[in-house]
């Protein structure tokens, strides 16, 4: 194996994915704090809340996380979603 190939296997490009969910209820401050702590989850980059539309969007590294794991982070933060938008 060439050195270049070896180095590139650890520097693979990230695939950023954004998913948006309709919230069942407006978010409370404690839910936002819990989600912020989950943001340390490997691959979860950031989230954005649209209070007018009652939606949350999350950006994550699709090469490291599945959407089901992102949804699990929402559940751990006690955030109930109605549907994916």
C-alpha positions in Angstrom: 0.0 0.0 0.0 1.3 3.4 -0.9 1.7 6.0 1.9 -0.7 8.4 0.2 -3.5 5.7 0.2 -2.8 5.0 3.9 -3.1 8.7 4.8 -6.3 9.3 2.8 -8.2 6.5 4.6 -8.1 8.6 7.8 -8.9 11.9 6.1 -12.0 10.9 4.2 -14.3 13.8 3.4 -17.3 14.3 5.6 -20.8 14.1 4.2 -22.9 16.7 5.9 -26.6 16.0 6.1 -29.4 18.2 7.4 -32.7 16.8 8.6 -35.7 18.9 9.7 -38.5 17.7 12.1 -41.8 19.2 13.0 -42.0 19.5 16.7 -45.0 18.3 18.7 -44.7 21.2 21.1 -42.5 24.3 21.4 -39.1 23.7 23.0 -38.4 24.5 26.6 -35.0 25.8 27.8 -34.2 22.6 29.5 -34.7 20.6 26.3 -32.4 23.0 24.4 -29.7 22.6 27.1 -30.0 18.8 27.0 -29.7 18.9 23.2 -26.7 21.2 23.4 -25.0 18.5 25.6 -25.9 15.9 23.0 -24.2 18.1 20.3 -21.0 16.6 21.7 -22.1 13.4 20.1 -19.6 12.3 17.5 -20.8 13.7 14.2 -23.7 15.9 15.3 -22.5 19.4 14.2 -25.3 21.8 15.0 -29.0 22.4 15.3 -31.3 25.3 14.4 -34.8 25.9 15.9 -37.5 27.7 13.8 -39.9 28.9 16.5 -42.4 30.3 14.0 -42.8 27.0 12.2 -42.2 24.9 15.3 -39.4 23.0 13.6 -35.9 21.9 14.4 -33.1 21.2 11.9 -30.0 19.2 12.7 -26.8 19.0 10.7 -24.7 15.9 11.2 -21.9 13.9 9.6 -23.7 11.3 7.5 -20.5 9.2 7.2 -20.5 8.7 11.0 -24.2 8.9 12.0 -27.5 7.5 10.8 -30.6 9.6 10.9 -32.0 7.1 13.5 -29.1 8.1 15.8 -29.9 11.8 15.4 -33.5 11.0 16.3 -32.3 9.1 19.3 -30.4 12.2 20.4 -33.7 14.2 20.3 -35.4 11.5 22.4 -32.6 11.6 25.0 -33.2 15.4 25.2 -36.9 14.7 25.7 -37.8 16.4 22.4 -40.9 14.9 20.7 -41.2 15.2 17.0 -44.4 14.8 14.9 -42.8 14.1 11.5 -39.8 14.6 9.3 -40.3 17.6 7.1 
